[in-house]
Amino acid sequence: MSQTGSGPEPAAARRGFPALDALFVGLVFWLLALVVFVQFFTRYVLNDSIGWTEEIARYLLVCVTFAGAAVAVRRNTHISVEFFYRYMPHAAARALSTLVDLLRVALFAAMTWLCVALAGNTRQMMTSVDLPKAYLYGVVAGCFALMTLYAALVAWRHARDGKADVSPDVAAGLEE
C-alpha cells in the first residue's frame, strides 16, 4: 500500500538517522538502570555501597532527561495547551502556531549558547570521579543544540504544511 499526495510521510521514511537519538536515550537509560541496580545491590545486599554510583546515576539521569527532551522536540510531543486553538479563527491559530514555533527555536538556541558558555567556564571536577563537570554541561549543550535543530525543522514543516495548532506531529504509540 503506497501513499500519494501530501499526506504524512510513511513510517519507513521517518526511520534512519533521527531515530539514533531515541537509541541513545534507551542506551543511557539502561546504563542508568544498571548503575542504580549496582548501587542497590552493594548498599542493601552487601552492606557496603560503592561511592561513585549515586553521583554517576544523577548525571546519567540528567543525560536521559535532556536527550529525551530532544526526542520529544523531534516528535513535537511536548506538553502544550490546545484549548485556544480550537476556538480561534484559522488565520489567528496559524499565526500563533508560527509564533510558538519561532519562540521555541529562539529559546533552545539561547539555552544552547548558555550551556556552551557554562561548559567553557566550569573548572569544577565531579566529586567521586576524576572528570570535569564541563563534560556533563557539554552533553546538555549538545542536547539543546539538537533541540534547536529539531525545533527549526518542526517549524519549517509546520510552515510548509500550514499547521494551525500545537497537536503532536506523530500518532500516539511507540512507533518511530
C-alpha positions as CSV (number, residue, x, y, z in Angstrom):
1,M,0.0,0.0,0.0
2,S,1.6,3.2,-1.1
3,Q,0.8,6.8,-0.1
4,T,0.4,9.5,-2.7
5,G,-0.2,13.2,-2.2
6,S,1.0,15.5,0.5
7,G,-0.1,13.4,3.5
8,P,2.1,12.4,6.3
9,E,5.3,10.6,5.5
10,P,5.3,6.8,5.8
11,A,6.9,5.3,8.8
12,A,9.8,3.9,6.7
13,A,10.7,7.4,5.5
14,R,10.9,8.7,9.1
15,R,13.3,5.9,10.2
16,G,17.1,6.2,9.9
17,F,19.3,9.0,11.3
18,P,16.8,10.8,13.5
19,A,16.0,7.5,15.4
20,L,19.6,7.4,16.6
21,D,18.7,9.9,19.3
22,A,16.0,7.6,20.7
23,L,18.5,4.7,20.6
24,F,20.9,6.9,22.6
25,V,18.2,7.7,25.2
26,G,17.5,4.0,25.5
27,L,21.1,3.1,26.0
28,V,21.8,5.7,28.6
29,F,18.5,4.8,30.3
30,W,19.6,1.1,30.6
31,L,23.1,2.2,31.7
32,L,21.4,4.3,34.4
33,A,19.3,1.2,35.4
34,L,22.4,-0.9,35.7
35,V,24.2,1.7,37.9
36,V,21.2,2.1,40.1
37,F,21.0,-1.7,40.4
38,V,24.7,-1.9,41.4
39,Q,24.1,0.8,43.9
40,F,21.1,-1.0,45.4
41,F,22.9,-4.4,45.4
42,T,26.0,-3.1,47.1
43,R,24.2,-1.0,49.6
44,Y,21.4,-3.4,50.7
45,V,22.8,-6.8,49.9
46,L,26.5,-6.4,50.5
47,N,26.0,-3.7,53.1
48,D,29.0,-1.8,51.6
49,S,27.9,0.7,48.9
50,I,30.2,1.9,46.1
51,G,30.7,5.7,46.4
52,W,30.6,6.8,42.8
53,T,27.2,5.1,41.9
54,E,25.0,7.8,43.3
55,E,26.8,10.7,41.5
56,I,27.0,8.8,38.2
57,A,23.3,7.9,38.5
58,R,22.5,11.6,39.0
59,Y,24.5,12.6,35.9
60,L,23.0,9.8,33.8
61,L,19.5,10.9,34.8
62,V,20.4,14.4,33.6
63,C,21.6,13.0,30.3
64,V,18.4,10.9,29.9
65,T,16.2,13.9,30.6
66,F,17.8,16.2,28.1
67,A,18.3,13.6,25.4
68,G,14.7,12.5,25.9
69,A,13.6,16.1,25.6
70,A,15.3,16.3,22.2
71,V,13.4,13.2,21.0
72,A,10.1,14.9,22.2
73,V,11.0,18.1,20.3
74,R,11.7,16.0,17.1
75,R,8.3,14.3,17.5
76,N,6.6,17.5,18.6
77,T,5.1,15.7,21.6
78,H,6.0,18.1,24.4
79,I,3.0,19.1,26.6
80,S,1.1,22.1,25.2
81,V,-2.3,23.8,25.6
82,E,-4.5,23.1,22.6
83,F,-7.7,24.6,24.0
84,F,-7.5,28.1,22.5
85,Y,-6.5,26.8,19.0
86,R,-9.9,25.1,18.7
87,Y,-11.8,28.3,19.1
88,M,-9.6,30.7,17.2
89,P,-10.0,31.6,13.5
90,H,-7.7,29.6,11.3
91,A,-5.5,32.6,10.4
92,A,-5.0,33.6,14.0
93,A,-4.3,30.0,15.1
94,R,-1.8,29.7,12.3
95,A,-0.1,32.9,13.3
96,L,0.0,31.8,17.0
97,S,1.4,28.4,16.0
98,T,4.1,30.1,13.9
99,L,4.9,32.4,16.8
100,V,5.2,29.5,19.2
101,D,7.5,27.6,16.8
102,L,9.8,30.7,16.4
103,L,9.9,31.3,20.2
104,R,10.7,27.6,20.8
105,V,13.6,27.8,18.3
106,A,14.9,31.0,20.0
107,L,14.6,29.5,23.5
108,F,16.5,26.4,22.5
109,A,19.2,28.4,20.7
110,A,19.6,30.7,23.8
111,M,19.9,27.7,26.1
112,T,22.5,26.1,23.8
113,W,24.5,29.3,23.9
114,L,24.2,29.5,27.7
115,C,25.2,25.8,28.2
116,V,28.2,26.2,25.9
117,A,29.3,29.2,27.9
118,L,28.7,27.4,31.2
119,A,30.7,24.3,30.0
120,G,33.5,26.6,28.9
121,N,33.7,28.5,32.2
122,T,33.3,25.5,34.6
123,R,36.5,24.3,36.1
124,Q,34.9,22.2,38.9
125,M,35.5,18.4,39.0
126,M,33.0,15.7,39.8
127,T,33.1,14.7,43.4
128,S,33.7,10.9,43.2
129,V,35.0,10.6,39.7
130,D,38.0,12.5,38.4
131,L,36.3,14.1,35.4
132,P,35.4,17.8,34.8
133,K,31.7,18.7,35.2
134,A,32.1,20.6,31.9
135,Y,31.6,17.2,30.2
136,L,28.1,16.9,31.6
137,Y,27.4,20.5,30.6
138,G,28.7,19.8,27.2
139,V,26.2,16.9,26.8
140,V,23.4,19.2,27.9
141,A,24.6,21.8,25.4
142,G,24.6,19.2,22.7
143,C,21.1,18.1,23.6
144,F,19.9,21.7,23.4
145,A,21.7,22.1,20.0
146,L,19.8,19.1,18.8
147,M,16.6,20.5,20.2
148,T,17.3,23.8,18.3
149,L,17.8,21.9,15.1
150,Y,14.7,19.7,15.6
151,A,12.6,22.8,16.6
152,A,13.7,24.6,13.4
153,L,12.8,21.5,11.3
154,V,9.4,21.3,13.0
155,A,8.8,25.0,12.5
156,W,9.7,24.6,8.8
157,R,7.4,21.6,8.4
158,H,4.5,23.4,10.1
159,A,5.0,26.4,7.8
160,R,5.2,24.2,4.8
161,D,2.1,22.2,5.7
162,G,0.1,25.1,7.1
163,K,-0.4,23.6,10.5
164,A,-2.5,25.8,12.7
165,D,-2.4,24.0,16.1
166,V,0.1,22.5,18.6
167,S,-1.0,18.9,18.5
168,P,1.7,16.3,18.2
169,D,3.1,15.5,14.8
170,V,3.2,11.8,15.4
171,A,0.4,9.3,16.3
172,A,0.2,8.1,19.8
173,G,2.1,5.0,20.2
174,L,5.7,3.6,20.3
175,E,6.4,3.5,16.5
176,E,9.3,5.7,15.5
